[in-house]
Amino acid sequence: MSSSFARLLDIARANETAIWVRVERTRGSAPREPGASMLVTPLTESGTIGGGHLEFEAIAQARRMLVSGDRVAMREVILGASAGQCCGGAVVLSMRRIDMRETPWLTAVARLDQEGGRLWLATRIDGHDKPHTIASVTPPDAGIDNMLVSGIEVFPWQVWLFGAGHVGEAVARVLATLPLRIVWVDPRAERFGTGLPDNLITLESDSPTHDVGAIEAGADVLVMTHSHALDFDLCLALLERDDLGSVGLIGSATKAASFRARLRRRGLSRAQLARLRCPLGEPPRGKAARHALDRHPGAIATSVAFELWSLRRAQVASGASVTEVLQ
């Protein structure tokens, strides 16, 4: 499923019912990290907690809860041979019933999708037929009995993508499978297509350079429009901001050298120019490994997504916060 707590709120407001399965804690080797989750309805499931027997049994238990009316459950799974998985660690799962009665706390949590922040969920585990969860910005008393406490921490990863050509579309759809929020900008609304994921927001704009000021601080940006002139104007405006993440430009090494020379003449410093990544998505062995297949939009999209993901992982390793999403 897309990275959206708002999806849970939509279910509650529509008076539908689902079970939210979440990894609360892990010990040793485990297929997914704390915060990973999935949503189980009577007929469907979306997201993943790691697949395999662990997920199969969690789905089965969630469907039993849908029938029984139970509102919350906890389960610890030892991932050994008896569980059909050889990870060797252990996973603690929580299962919360999502329906109309959960609207109050879901309203608070859904705001995290756009704004980020931290909330604590305190859930009664001894009530069969009562609204059971309270959302709070402060951690609840750890000594409360019969209470499941979950910390929800969300620092949304934002990516702005300028350009909706064949490569831009491929990049947008590949990136949308990652835990991030994309703003996809192009003056041609018909280029966006239909059936887009919830975490992909389209912006029809006749003046994309004017939209640079609306980009959230810290967001990563990709530039791949239909016009070299527009690409240049966007790079200039983006690099003049010192609060953005990486700025990536589609193009060859020749285009990169030309743009850097022109940007230097426009007064950009060496430090500003160093933030421009071009060419994007180089193959693992560098330019010598270029092949005709590397020009396929899907191949470019895969390389660009991997490069951006690698940059994100480096940020996390250096102490940046990780986005927790429904994925």
C-alpha positions, 0 to 999 in steps of 0.5 A: 500500500502507499505510505499513507496513514490517511488510508486508515482514516478513509476506511474508518470514515467509510465505516469499513473494517480492516486490521492494521498489522504492525511490527512493534519490535524485533530481536535478531534477524528479521525480515522487516524493521519496527514500524513496517505494517500491512492492512488486512481487509476481509478480501484483500491485503496491502503492504508487507511485514516481510512475507513468508509464513510470518505474513501468512499467519498474520493475515490469517489471524487478522481475518479471524479478528475481523470475524470475532470482533476482537479489537486488538491482539499481540503476537510474538513469533520466533522465526525458526524452523517451526515458523517456516522461516530461517531468519533466526530472530523474533518479531512482535506484531500488533494488530489493531482493528480499524473502523468508524470508532477509531476516527479520533486517533486516526485523524491525529495520525493521518496528519503525520503523512504531510507534516511529519512528527511523533505520536504515541498510541496507547491501546487497551488490550482488555476491551472487546467492544470499545474504542481503544486507542488514544494518540498523544504527543507525550509517551504514556505511563509505562506502568499502565497494565493491559496497554499496548504502546506504540511510538509513531515517528514520521519524517516524510521523505519528499522528492520533487520531479520536474518533467513528465516525458517517457523517462520522467513517467518511468522514474515517477512510477518506480520512485512511488514504490519507495517510502516517500512522497513525490510531487510531479511537476509538468505543464502538460496535465495529460502527460500524468496519466491515470491510476497513480499511487496515493503518494504521487502528487501531480502539479500542472504548472506553466511556470515550473521555476516559480514552484521552486520556492514551494519545495519543502526544505530538505527535499530531493529534486530531479530535473528531466523536463522536455526543454534544456532551457527549462532544465537550466533555469530550474537548476539555477533556481534550485542550487540558489537555495541552500536548504534543499537535498540533492539536485539531480539533472538528467543528461550526458557528461557533456550536458553536465559540463556545459551546465556547470560552466554556464551556472558558474558564469551566473555566479554560483559557487563551487559548493553550490555546483557540487550539489548538482548530480549529473549524469544520473544513474551511472551503471556500477562500473562507470561510463565504460559500462554504458550499453544501448539498453541503459537508455531504456526509460525503465532502466534509467528509472531503476538506476535513478531510484537506486542512486537516490535510495543510496543517498538516502541510506547514507543520510540515515547512516549519518544520523538522519531520521528514517521515514516510518510508513505503511509500506 
